[in-house]
Amino acid sequence: MLIRQVWLRSGELVDVRIRDGSIESVGADLRPVRGEDVINAAGHTIIPGLHDHHLHLAASAAAERSTRVGPADVTDAADFAYTLATASPSDDGWVRAVGYHESVAGPLDRDVLDRIEPSRPVRVQHRTGAMWFMNTAGLRRAGVSAHPSGRLFRSDHAVASALTGFAELRTVSDRLLGCGVTGVTEATPDLTDSGLRLLDDAVGRGDVRQRVHVLSDPLNREYPHLTFGPVKRIIDDDIDFAEFQEWVAQTHRKGRPVAVHCVTAFQLIVTVTVLQTVGALPGDRIEHAAVVPDDLLPSLADLGVVVVTQPIFIAERGDEYLAEVPAQEHPHLWRLAGFTRAGIDVACSTDAPFGGPDPWSCMRAARDRLTPSARVVNRDEAVDGATALTLFLGSPDAPARPRTVSVGAHADLCLIAATPEVLHRELSADLVSQTIVGGLVHQYRT
């Protein structure tokens, strides 16, 4: 395949030849060979395909079957109850809802949900992904009918058998292709063999066209269509420090870096302390880093960790942050430019489905720092458009090292129907013309 007359982000006009899934040559006026497919891309820019460095494929597939009940979707308790009671069930009879926040209808438990839906099994997921709420019928279906409240915190494994069987991975993959995403990092921790095989099979049969990198232990088994990175661990503020420290040390002894979920300053302090004690390993990551006080920046830089963060939450939840987070902490929220100034490697992701799946929206949030009501959250942490795009160009195993359109690289590419200047200004999925994975064109928009 020959892509002709396309702009690099540097402003150079080139042709790009793809052969056997890799970039064979990049240069001016490459001559077509007999039988070669030619794409005339005059006026387009070519970039490496985007990589979303932290999302959840199975949860995104589940969201395709779920009713949205977040603050942007329902207005109050009555609207929530009506939406849930009239929701269509999945093929297996479950009524699933996602995106819930207490501002909609207050705290949920089995009694509240029983009054809304006494017969069909109901599962409502909090928008953080950390809590599931079930009615009595749902608890019975999940095999935990004796649970007193129906509020299942970090209890995925207790109900996983009741929540499998989603078939919407192709839909999720199609949406990502439309955004120019050629690779993803699956950030769900502690995936079982069945979960890993589901992903591996989905990639193998082409339901998921992206390359899939996994933040979970491969369990000493072969998954030929997946690659594996650091081992992820979710910690909460009540973490057992000694146990967590031993887990990090043991994971490092196996030669595996760690990726630690840190959404509070306390969780970040604990993680930094543990890594300072046992020693950091190249590839160690901090996931989210939602709140980072100034005095932790030098420690993160010294440790050499990579921060994978999600400024998209400013665009989606920023008004709530400004209302609920103490004003003195606003400068610490979803930092970005401050990491670079401190010498900390940083990359971005959407955290889909807990954030919106469009990486371009995340890039605009990184640049503009605007809440839904157009208020600004910490302008000092903004980056320019070119930098925002770069935060999605890293490789799976080096998120902060941008890939380039260069000879020998995988032919994972995105054609943008705009010049580099317009691309960096607009940062829009609407400009994506073609998405190419391994030399195969998977998406085209006229």
Secondary structure, 3 states (H helix, E strand, C coil): CEEEEEECCCCCEEEEEEECCEEEEEECCCCCCCCCCEEEEEEEEEEECEEEEEECHHHHHHHHCCEECCCCCCCCHHHHHHHHHCCCCCCCCCEEEEEECHHHHCCCCHHHHHHHCCCCCEEEEECCCCEEEECHHHHHHHCCCCCCCCEEECCHHHHHHHCCCCCCHHHHHHHHHHCCEEEEEECCCCCCHHHHHHHHHHHHCCCCCCEEEECCCCCCCCCCCEEECCEEEECCCCCCHHHHHHHHHHHHHCCCCEEEEECCHHHHHHHHHHHHHHCCCCCCEEEECCECCHHHHHHHHHHCCEEEECCHHHHHHHHHHHHHCCHHHHHHECCCHHHHHCCCEEEECCCCCCCCCCHHHHHHHHHHCECCCCCECCHHHCCCHHHHHHCCCEECCEEEEECCCCCCCECCEEEECCCHHHHHHHCCHHHEEEEEECCEEEEECC
